[in-house]
Amino acid sequence: MSSVLDVDGRKLKLNDEGYLVKPKRWSEDVARELARTAEGLAELTAEHWAVIHFIREHFVAHKRAPLIRALCDETQLSLKRIYQLFPSGPAKGACKIAGLPRPDGCV
Amino acid sequence: MNTKPNPCLNLKTPPEVELIYLDNAATSYPKPPDVYESMDLVYRTAGVNPGRSGFDLCRVAGNVIDETRELLTTLFGGTDPDRLVFSHNATDALNLALFGLIGRGDHVVTTQLEHNSVIRPLWTLQEDEGVDVDWIPFGKGGSVDPEAIIERLRSETKAVVMNHASNVLGTVQDVGAVGKVCRERGIHLVVDVSQTAGKIPVRMDDLGADVVCFTGHKSLMGPMGTGGMYVRDGVEIGKTRAGGTGVRSAERRHLDEYPYRLEFGTHNLVGIAGLSAGVQWVNRIGAEAIHAHEMALWQELRDGLDTIDGVTVYGHGSGSEDRIAVLSFNVVGFEAADVGTMLDVDSGIACRTGLHCAPLVHEALGTDKLHGSVRLSLGPYNTPEQIEQTIEAVREIAELGASRGASRSS
């Protein structure tokens, strides 16, 4: 079921899996709120932001999520560390917080 | 210390293939060198429209198609190469067969082990044409009881549609027992042999099949974009498309005779050339030897995963006689996609995660709620060392999953 994310009075629609319906409406404040509500992250550290910004910038430039290997290389974080930072993982956790649409897959 | 399986083929993997590729049920990779070389050679030296024009080179290209028909007809125990029809892939062949055989008022029996290549055409027929479809469940071991299918057959049953082996669980179905009854009662049996052709024998009469639909790019070792079906003599599949055949161009209606009846437009010559090389390679190595190699590795893999806490293997069979080398599992603490990502990025292991285009299997297992499972599927180029590395990689992930679970519950 779709829902609405309230960020300082702005109402943003989320799809039934909690991804932003309109990725263009993303901002860092939106990321903080998505992190809090979707991933249970009360605070975003510099490591979190490094991941989020790389994913976001790649998405803006290429209209798709980066390869996971590229994410690890660019941020100098191991995949295990990324799973510690984002419990739902890079695709369902970090990409969601970075405002990307739901990734396609065989599910 | 593990002992190397005796039937190991010891094939040399090309240096450009750096990952441990365990997604052979999606497509086999790498292909034998002959496949790449044949495709390149045929396209460079005879890349003309096969059989369409009168010049000699076009007949050479046409011969590539005809000889591959003969090769595949022999493989499937057929009698007439003209009844070996090429299509884009197995899904395409199944669409042609199902929409051409089944219509309003018919009854069909199928299973819950099917791929969407069968589910979606039958669902469409059920919803749009009112076709009555029985979806037979599978048992705990991952097999459908043939009697459960036979019990559902009625006087108005037009067809039984089933796969030869599940692409999720790897269980080989007792198609022959169903086919025997279908032949006695004049019911069409359509078999999806995507996962078995090239691994275990697929013979029309042994299966009791009227139609077998195959893909070229899996265990037949050909390229993507190839596939087709063999249609038994006397079985007439209705035409659901029409177009160019390259012969009898004055006819306004699409031709009735096989193979033209079910072929439309220019063939995928380069793909069929590769498929021919793939089938010849399988014949040379021996499907039985390839299957024995893969199953020896599968046993090692299954035994290894069984020792890991937090790993659940699905459709857990006990022997090698009734399955192909496909294994599905999940790890506590992670969704399947996460396990796949970690196998890929941390260990260089390629696998398939999710529902594998077979949603009914996952609904029956309850794994749909976990977003599917991780599937490892083995091929002729895999080695015992790769299997050992895979077991260790899954073990590390399971340990991480256990620690996440512990930290979350503490």
Chai-1 contact restraints between the chains, C-beta under 6 A:
chainA,res_idxA,chainB,res_idxB,connection_type,confidence,min_distance_angstrom,max_distance_angstrom,comment,restraint_id
A,I68,B,T341,contact,1.0,0.0,6.0,A-B,restraint_1
A,I68,B,V345,contact,1.0,0.0,6.0,A-B,restraint_2
A,R69,B,V345,contact,1.0,0.0,6.0,A-B,restraint_3
A,L79,B,M342,contact,1.0,0.0,6.0,A-B,restraint_4
A,L79,B,V345,contact,1.0,0.0,6.0,A-B,restraint_5
A,L79,B,D346,contact,1.0,0.0,6.0,A-B,restraint_6
A,G89,B,D338,contact,1.0,0.0,6.0,A-B,restraint_7
A,G105,B,G354,contact,1.0,0.0,6.0,A-B,restraint_8
A,C106,B,G354,contact,1.0,0.0,6.0,A-B,restraint_9
A,C106,B,L355,contact,1.0,0.0,6.0,A-B,restraint_10
A,V107,B,G354,contact,1.0,0.0,6.0,A-B,restraint_11
A,V107,B,L355,contact,1.0,0.0,6.0,A-B,restraint_12
A,V107,B,H371,contact,1.0,0.0,6.0,A-B,restraint_13
A,V107,B,G372,contact,1.0,0.0,6.0,A-B,restraint_14
